[in-house]
Amino acid sequence: MLKYLKERQNDYNANCFINELSDASKYLGILEAKISSYQFDSILIPLLHKKEALSTMYIEGTQTTISDVFEDEIKAQPSTDKVMQEVHNHTRSIIYGSEYLRSNPFSHSFIKALHKEIMTDIVPPAKEKGLGRYKEKDNKIVNSAGTVIFTPPSHTETKKYMDELIAFMNDQNDGIQPLIKAAIIHSQFESIHPFDDGNGRLGRLLISLYLYKSRIINFPFFYMSEAISQDKRVYYNKLTESRSSSYDEWIKFFLKKCTVQAQNLIRYIDSLNELYEKTKRALQGIINSPKYDMITECLFTHPVLTSTYLADRLDVTVSQAKRYLDTLESHHILQGNDKKRNKVYYFIDLIELARRP
């Protein structure tokens, strides 16, 4: 039976992970400074949203590529593909969540609204009535082989456990370091498993939102899924162990992944900035038009393009947009496919960078 947090919130020895806590705090500080000095939020933030959505979906067993996502965005008609819908849901959820938390505490209604946002249009019709509602029948946590590894509290006890968890999330005076607290919150949320489906996705999103609310980060996109996805078996094992033993090993793993993710993002931002400056200089010499700045930004916000899409963005004719794209292709900045009509152009350098951990 799952213990309540009041019985467990001090069930850890900080000496067991003091070095990991120091490293995580250090690199999050470096990342914060790096993001504060970065001038291209319109480029960075959407890319990070997409990377996180793909990583959290991978942990749940759904796989697609960032190229697929970019291609979907330039379609004339909105996609009905459930995988793409899940990516878009994730982006809307983090935007909604961060805006809400600027002036409001965590609450049942907020967490339920997040669940509905994340899961809308991706669950089978029979499960739609459960969107934004706590489970109405008991559920189980199983491993990849289908073996039950933990039985969460009964659906009749869900609200009582969530009452306590939400109060814990909102308590700013308990003296628990927020990174440690984020690890405990995630373990408890996943153990309560309050919804029929989507608990993993929502639980990982709540890590980002809690760290943002507690001001460990001032930007609501420090996502853990990318780092976790590299060791997802260990992630599940440590979560399972945290239910029956102390939190020590789980918190140590969590803090290590915080450090890994912060280091990844620091490298990513440096590489993105370097590529942006290099590309901007190249376009300035290639494109004989004052629109080279707009074209550069368009490449970085939508690295998969068609002439129609670019024409709309630049407010030029389709033929002029195609001339721009063909010029960039001839200089090996873009790579086009073999279509004669509705040709698609790929900014491979950015796509490859976005794929890296």
Secondary structure, 3 states (H helix, E strand, C coil): CCCCHHHCCCCCCHHHHHHHHHHHHHHHHHHHHHHHHCCCHHHHHHHHHHHHHHHHHHHCCCCCCHHHHHHHHCCCCCCCCHHHHHHHHHHHHHHHHHHHHCCCCCCHHHHHHHHHHHHCCCCCHHHHHHCCCCCCCCCCEECCCCCEEECCCCHHHHHHHHHHHHHHHHCCCCCCCHHHHHHHHHHHHHHHCCCCCCHHHHHHHHHHHHHHHCCCCCCCCCCCHHHHHCCHHHHHHHHHHCCCCCCHHHHHHHHHHHHHHHHHHHHHHHHHHHHHHHHHHHHHHHCCCCCHHHHHHHHHHCCEECHHHHHHHHCCCHHHHHHHHHHHHHCCCCEECCCCCCCCEECHHHHHHHHCC
